[in-house]
Amino acid sequence: MPSRNKPSGYWRIGALLVDIRPYANRLAEGEIPGAVIVERIVLEWRLDPHNEFRLAGLTEDTTVVILCNEGYASSLAARDAHELGLRNATDMVGGFRAWKAAGLPVVRGGSPAVP
């Protein structure tokens, strides 16, 4: 199981933040600037470093931090990302809500997910 991170570290060193929250939550609560929105149903396609449908630039060595609302669904998604071969995949303790509660940057939500 990957290690979990508090909302205070990886984005500062260039980690890829992947937001798997549903559209309704992103619209109502906002989004993290620069996070990539990926629907949970296609996450494995987008995070498989050997898949032709992977996120642009993604490799086995990419540091990926997956976040959901509170950190539960993202812990399972991070486990799955590890199984796909992403050695540096993890999730964020407390998810988006912990990020927002910590006073970290949030922008208006409702961005479309990666197709």
Secondary structure as UniProt FT lines:
FT   STRAND          4..5
FT   HELIX           10..13
FT   STRAND          16..19
FT   HELIX           23..29
FT   TURN            33..34
FT   STRAND          36..37
FT   HELIX           40..42
FT   HELIX           43..47
FT   TURN            49..50
FT   TURN            52..53
FT   TURN            56..57
FT   TURN            60..61
FT   STRAND          64..67
FT   HELIX           72..84
FT   TURN            87..88
FT   STRAND          89..92
FT   TURN            93..94
FT   HELIX           95..101
FT   TURN            102..103
//
